[in-house]
Amino acid sequence: MRKYFCPDYRFDTYRQVTPEFLKGAGICALILDIDNTLAPYEQPEPDGELLAWFGALRQNGVRCAFVSNNHPERVGLFNRTLGLPMYPKGRKPFRKYLVRAMADMQSGRSDTAIMGDQVFTDVWAGRAAGIRTILVPPIRDKRDFFTRLKRRLERPVLRYYDKRKNKEHPADD
């Protein structure tokens, strides 16, 4: 069960997901969450650093789309300068809008990944869609009861991931 929720890759920030990494992994299309993955909830639009990151992806032929569980106004405002395919109220962990995003980007399961900050929405949706998953820690976490509970439930999955990765790539002593 944990394996189903375990991401394929973990990074400390979206900035570490470079065009070089994506190309090396055979990923040419990236489905993205917004809130707490790319920007905190209260940041209405991409900042200069994020725009530069998207520019580098675009220059290297990486196509992107947003699938967010947030409302259309939030996603639309964030996407206004980027003009990417977007699916607000994406109902993750259901895969329906991930499949639509892949169709918009003309990509398939083998060359698409989803990047987000939540195991039980982003990673689960990616697994359900049969695509690779990239997990980054939340930029600024909500402190409501439900979010704290979800983050607590994610811990065993992330420990499993770390244990599995340490077995695959033991540290050089």
GICORQUI-V123427 format. One record per run of one state. SS is the DSSP state (a for helix, b for strand, c for the rest). FROM is the first residue (numbers start at 1). TO is the last residue. If there is no record, write none. Layout:
# GICORQUI-V123427
SS & FROM & TO
SS & FROM & TO
This chain:
# GICORQUI-V123427
c & 1 & 1
a & 2 & 5
c & 6 & 8
b & 9 & 11
c & 12 & 13
a & 14 & 16
c & 17 & 18
a & 19 & 24
c & 25 & 28
b & 29 & 32
c & 33 & 34
b & 35 & 35
c & 36 & 38
b & 39 & 39
c & 40 & 47
a & 48 & 59
c & 60 & 62
b & 63 & 67
c & 68 & 71
a & 72 & 79
c & 80 & 84
b & 85 & 87
c & 88 & 95
a & 96 & 105
c & 106 & 108
a & 109 & 111
b & 112 & 116
c & 117 & 118
a & 119 & 129
c & 130 & 131
b & 132 & 136
c & 137 & 144
a & 145 & 168
c & 169 & 173
